[in-house]
């Protein structure tokens, strides 16, 4: 993984990080880089979602599939891109829904660190990918680690919102014990991809629902603007 586990997540993730599968994943990533392959996001940013959003600060969980696989895009937060990179189509559709739902103008960039610092955990299922090969690091060991992160949020005593967009995110959440116990708000919709956004993502109003739930439980609304 090449990055230390953020302190707030250490206890929750240590069991998953201590397995032979996790060690094989670390060896695989090292070997791929030594072979000259470009792996995204770069070292030092692969756990950015956990670093920017401590476990006890999580208010909303948004689950992605794997990082963007183009040069300079991924920086450790699902759906987010580095400054100066063109806003990807799925994120454009997320912005459209926020505009419809909350009346906020669409941002000119796609860097979502402002959300992460407020408690929005922007977590991909796999935290690395090979350049130009979407999904190339699925089923190599990341899933157990990110499952443990989601399970730690679900097991906490603070009510949170889980936004599950598309079948992939919904299947991941289904593996988490206790998520559907009624303490948290679980919102499901189609994926914001241009291929599926019109099948139920547009009009889902997840952002206003999330803020209403958070305010009801005394946790404070998210400012969904992107600074």
N, C-alpha and C positions, 0 to 999 in steps of 0.2 A: 504493500500500500504506500510505503515511502513517506508517510505522514504520521506524526503522533496523534493518538486519539484525543480529541478535546476533553478536558477534565470532567465536564458535567456529564459526558456520555460514557466515560470509561467503565464504570461499574456495569452499565447495561450491555455494553458491547464486548467486554473482555471475554466472556464465554465463547462468543462467536469468533472472535479474533484469535482464540487459542487453539482452534481445531486444525487438524492436518489439512483440511480443505482450504482454510484461510492461508496457511503457510504455502500451499501449492500455488494459490493465487498470487501471493507476493513474489514467489519465484518465477512464475509465468510472466508477470509484468516486467520484472528485471531482465529476463532473457529476451523478451520482445524488444525492449529498448536497446539492449546491447546488440541486437541483430539489426539495428538501424530503423526499426519501425517507429512511426509517429503515433504516440498514444495521447489521447485527449481525455480530460483536461490535463495540463502539464503538472508535473510533480509540485507539491506544495499547495495545490488548490483542490485536490480530489475530495477532501473532507470539508470543503468550504461551507456546505449547508449546515453541518454540525458545528462548525466553528462560529458562524455568524448567528446561529439560533441555539443557545444553550437549552438543554432538556427542560429545565424548570421554567423556561420562558416561552415554550411552544404554545401558541394559541390556535394555529391553523396548520394543517398538513396538506400539501399538494404533492401528489406522486407522479413522477415522470417515468419514462421507460429507460432511456440511456442518454448519455451526453450527445450533443451535436458533434458530427464527425468531420466538419470542415476546419481548415486552419484558422486559428484565432477566435473561434466562436465560444467554445465551452470554457466555463470557469468555475464549475462545481455546483451550480444551482440549476435545477431543472427549469426548462423553458427560457432561461436567461442567457444573454450573450454579453460579451465584453463590450465596453464603450467603443463607439465608432463602428460597430458591426451592424449591418442592416438587420432590422427587426424580422425574425423568421415568421412564416405564415401562421403557424399555430398561435404564436404570441400576438400577432396582429388580431386574430380572432378573439383572443382573451381580452385584449384592449377594447374591441368592439362591444363585447358583452358588458364590460365595466362601464363603458360610455352609455349603453342602453339602460343598464341597471341602476347606476348611481349618478349619471349625468356628468361624469368626469371626462375631460378632453383626452383624446388619444395621445400618448407620449410620443416623442420623436426618437426615442432610443429604447433599447431592450434590456437594460441592466437592472435587475430586480433586487439589488442589495438593500434598498430601502424597505422592501417587504420583509426580507429575512431578518433585519435588525429589529423589526417590530414583533417578531414571533411567528412568522410564516416559514415553516420548514419546507424548503423546496428540494425535495429528495428524489433522485433518480433510483430506479431499481438496481441497475448496474452503474457503478461510478466511474468507469472508464470505457473507452471504445478505441478501436484502431481507425486511423485516418481513412475516410472513404468507405468504411464498412459498417454500416448501421447494424446494431445488434451483435457485433462480433464478440463482445465480452459478456454476453448473457450466459447464464448457466455455468459460470466458471468459479463461483464462490461468493460473488458480491451479494447475492440474494439473501443468504443467511445473515449477513451483517446488516443489510438495510431492513430486513424483516425484524431483526432485534431492535433496531431503532424505532420502528413504527410501534412495535409491541410495548416498548418502554413508555412511549407517549400514551398509548391506550391504557396502560396499567396505572398511570398517574392519577392523582386525586383531583386534578384541575380539569374542568370541562373544556374540551377542545373541539374544533371543527375539522372534519376530514372531507376534502373535496376529491372525489374519485371520478376521474374523467376517462371514460373508455374501459373496455373489457380488461385490459392489462392491469390497470390500477385497481379495478374492482376485484379481480382475482387475487392480487397481492393482499389486499385488505381482508379478504375472506380467510386468509391463513392466520390472521392475528387473533389470538384468544382475547375475549373480553371487549372487543371493539364495539360489538352490537348490544352492549348491556344497557343502553339507554342513557348513560352518563354523558356521552358525547353526541354531537350532531354529525351524522353521516349523510353527505350529499352526493348523489350520483347523477351523472349526465354522460352524453356522448363525448368523445375526445374533441378538442378544439381544432384538430387538423382540418384543412380545407375539404378533405374527403368525407368528413363525418360531422362537422360542426352544425350543419343544417338538420341533422337527425336528432336534435335535442340539446345541444350545447347552447346555441343561441336561444335566449329566452329562459335559461335555467335560473337566473337571478341568484346564483350562489353567493355572490359577494354581499348583497344586502341581507340575505338570510344569515350569513356568517356573522355579520356585525350585530344584527339583532340578537342572536344567540349569545355572543360574547358580552354584550352590554347587559343582557338579562342576568347573566351569571357574574357580573361585576368584574369582568376581565378587560374591558375597554375595547373599543372598535379598532379595526385596522384602517389606516389611511392608505387606500388603494391607489393613490396617485403615485407616479414614478418620478422622483426628483432627478 
